Each structure stands twice: as C-alpha cells, then as structure tokens.
Amino acid sequence: MTLRFLGTGTSQGVPVVGCQCQICQSDDPKDHRLRSSILLETDLCTLLVDAGPDLRHQLLRAEIDHLDAVFLTHEHNDHCNGLDDLRPLIFRQKKAMPIYGESRVLGQIKNRFAYAFAKNPYPGAPRLELCELEIPGILDISDIKAEIFHVLHGKLPVAGIRIGDLAYITDAHTIPEESTRYLENLDVLIINCLRHEKHYSHMNLEEVLELVENFKPKMTYLTHISHQLSLHSELLADLPQHVRPAYDGLSLTF
C-alpha cells in the first residue's frame, strides 16, 4: 500500500492569505501546504481520506483519474468542503461516489450538499452515496481494511485510522484512554502538529514529542502544520531523526 500526502497544512493553508511571516514568504515548496488530506492506494483500490477546499488542485497535482471511495474523518470545512470537486471523477466513472463516515458527519454532508441528494437533481450535480460507519469499527473497502477509532479535537470526536502498523491522526488534542491501544507497536505514526504554542483543540510540538516518547513508534510524521510552527528546513534540523515533518507530495510505502 502507498500513502500519499495530498496536503499537510492546517485550515488556512500555508501560505496564509495576506501574511508576511517568514514561513508564508518562503520559496521552499515544502513550506507550501494545502489543507490536510491523504490518498491510500493499492493494486485494487484508491481511497481518499478527507476532501478539503484544495481538492481540485490536489487531484490535478497528483494526476488522479480514478477514485473508489472517500472517508471523512470529521465534518469541519477544511476536511469536507471540496466534495463537489469529485464531479469529474463521478461523471467519468458513471456511478455515485461512496462517502464513508459516521452518522453525524454524513448528516452534515447531506445538509451542505443538499443539491447532490435532491429528488430530481440537475444534470451537473455530483452523485454521492453516503455509507455510515460505527466508530470504533472497521473501514472495509476492497483490499483496504482499516481500524477506525476516536480522538478528540477539543470536544469533537474525530476519526483516526490504523492500517497494519501505520496510524493516521488529524485534528487531535487528546487521545481517549480507550483509543490508546491503536497507537501501540506502530512502525509509522502520522499526527497533527499545529504550532509551538499550546492550542485548545490541536496538539503542539511539545505534546506530540511527549506522545512519541510514550508510545515509541519507529517513525513519526507531522502533518496539519500551520505557519506558526517552523520552516521545513528548521524542523529537519531540530527534530530527532525518528520524527520528520511531512510535506505535500511525500509518498510512503508500507
């Protein structure tokens, strides 16, 4: 299986509109971060995890011409407001796009994209098939089988994913006790790391490093990074070798 980072930025992306800080003005492409999203690919299945407002750009950049399904970790705009950009793939594949998530999230999608579920939709509307999941539970699509579990984004439950010895967590501040078992014995942990200062709903760098020390994954990649963290080059120099900043376009095989 291959995991591609389509985006590694926070809700505003990096650079932030109108910002003149060192990171936003960086000419290093690894400091340019679209909203967080990953693509999981096997020989039989291509699964998108989250569909934020940069989705069109991400799909074009990654040269994606087929998609089997989408899994939404939660309902915040930076993780689901790009669903309409799936229309060209839906038209090409001539069938509705399966959208997986828990009931609360799918309810939000049905409200926000009501035109996709109209009794007589207009010809150019996307066709979305809502597929409800229980969490904790199993996401089972073709040859992709993942355990899904809750983390807390402030007070909002957000889905984390574990596939084999890899876990992906976005938008988390707290790992509930019942979910800690999903972080044990990992080869790879991918986790949000917003900035240096503490935040009420995201982990900061200090908290991520403490989590890494506690669970000891062999390798950790930081994602959902804001312009308040550090330049990519500085993170490479400052972090331990087993903790690396992810960047848009990075690909992992596991």
N, C-alpha and C positions, 0 to 999 in steps of 0.2 A: 504494500500500500504506500502511496505517496501522499504527503500533506503539503499543500502549497499555501503560503500566506498571501492572500489577495490584498489584505490591508492589516496594518498593525497600529493604527492611530486611535485616538480617543474620539469622543463625539464631535469635536470641532475639526478634526483632522489636523495635520501639520504639513505646511504652514497654516497658521490660523489667519483668517481674513483680517487684514489691516495691522497685523502685529509686526513690529520691527525688532524683535529679540534675536539673539544670535542664532538660535535654532531655526526659527522661521525664515531667517535670511541665509541659511546655509545652502551652499551649492552642491553638497554631498547628496546624491539621490537617496541614500539610505536614511537621511533625515526627513524625507518627504513621505508622509504616512497617510494613506487613505483610511477610511473607517474600517474597524476590525472585522475580518471575515477570513475563513479558510475554505479550501477545497480538498476533499478526500477523494482519491482516485485509485481504483483497482482495475483489473482487466475487464471486469463486468459492470462496474458501477462508478458514476461520478456524482458525488454528494456535496452540495453547498451548505456550509454552516454559517448562517446569518446573511442577510441581504440588505445592507445599508444603502444610503443615498449615493454612494460612489459605485454602485454595482455595474452600471453600464461600462464605465471606464475600466473597472477591474476585469470584466469578462472579455472586453476587447484586448486589453493588455495581455491577458493570459491565453488568448486565442481559443476561447471555449466555444464550441459549436454544438455541444450536446450536454444535457444535464438530466439526471434521472430523478432527483428529488432535492428538496431544501429542508433543513432542520433549523428551527429558530430557537435560540437559547432563551430569549425573552422578548418583550414587546416594545422596548424603547426604540425611538425613531432611528438611531444610528445602527440598529440591527435588523430593521424590517422595512423601512420606508422605500427601499429600492425594488420591491417585488414587482412593480409594474414593468421594470426593465427586463423581466423574463419573457415579455411578449414575443420577441423574435424567435426564441427557442421553442416556445409553446406553439407558435404557428408552424415552425419547421418540423416539429415532432408530431404535430397534428393530434395532440391529446393534452388533457389538463395536466398541470404541473402539481405533483403531490407536495404539500406543505405540512411537515410534521412539527408538532409542538404540543404542549399541554393545553388543556381546555381554556384556561384564562387567556393565554397568548392567542390562540386561534379565534377566540371571541373578538379580540381587538382587531385582528386582521379582517374579519368579516365586516366589522363596522367601518374601518378605514378604507377598505377597498370594496365597498358595497356594490359598485358597478360591475365587479367581477362575478357577483353572485345574483345578479338581477334575474328575474324570471325570463325576461326577453332581452338579454344583453346585446348591446350594439356590436356590429361585426368586428370591430377592432379591440374589443375588451379582452383582457387576459382570462384564461380559464384556470382556476386554482382549485385543487382538490384538498380539502382540509382533513388531515389524518391525526386524530387525537392520540396522545401517549400519556401513560401514567408515569409519574416520577416519584420515587426511583423505579426504574424499569429498564427495558431493553429496546434500543432502536435497531430494527432488523430490516435492512433493505438490500436485497440481492445478496452479495457476499460480504457486505459490511454489517457487522454486528457489534454494537457499542453499548456499554452500560451507561445509563444517564442518571444523574444524581443532582441534588440541590446544593447550591452555595447561596450566600446571602449578599445582595447588593443593597446596602442599607438594610431595609426590612423586606425588600422584594426578592422572592425566590427566583433564582436564575439557574438554568441547566448547565451542569458540567458534563463532560464526556470522557469516558475511558474506553480505549480500544487496545486490548492486549496490555502492553506495558507502557502505553502513552496516555497522558491525560491532558485535556484542553479545558481551561477555565478562563472565562472572560467576565468582566464586571462583577468581581467579588471583593468583599471586605472581610467576610467571616466564613469559615468552613464549619458548618454544624458538626457536632460530635458524631452524628450518625453517618456523615459523609466522609469522615477522615479515612476510613478503610480504603476508599478509592484512590488515595494518594500514597498508599504503601507499596513498596517494592517496584517503583517506577524506573524505567530506563529514561523516559523523557517526560518532563512536566512543562507545559506551556501555560503561563499565567499572567494576568493583567498586572501592570506596574505603572501607575499613573504618573507619579512625581516623587520628589524628595519629601515634601511636607505631608503630614497626615491628611486624610480625606475621610469623610463620613461614610462613603459607600464604595470606595476603591482601596486596594492595598497600595501602600507606598513602598519605596525600595527597601527600607529597613524591615518592614513587615514581610516582604517577600523573602528576603535573605534569612529571616528567622524561620519562616516556613520551610525553606530549603534545608536549613540546619536540622530542623526537627524530623523531616521525612526523608531526607537524603536521596532524592532522585539522582540518577547518574548524570543527567544533563537537564538544565532548565533554560527555557527561552522566555524572554519577557515580551509581552505584547500589550495592546491597548495603552500605548505610551503617549503622553502629552508633550507639549513644548516646554513643560516645566520640569522635565527630568534632566536630560543631558544630551549633548551631541552624541551621535552614534560612536564616533571615534573615541570620545572620552569614556563612554561606557565600556568599550572594548579594553581600554587601558586600566580602568578602575575596578572592574568586576573580577571575581575569581574565574578561572578557566572553565569551570563547570556551570557557569551562569553567563549567558550571552543574550544580547538584545536581538530579537527577531527584526526583520525588515521586510518590506513589501517585495514579493518575488522570491523570497527564500523558500527552498524546497527541501523536505525531509523524507527519507525513505525508511520504512520500519516494517 
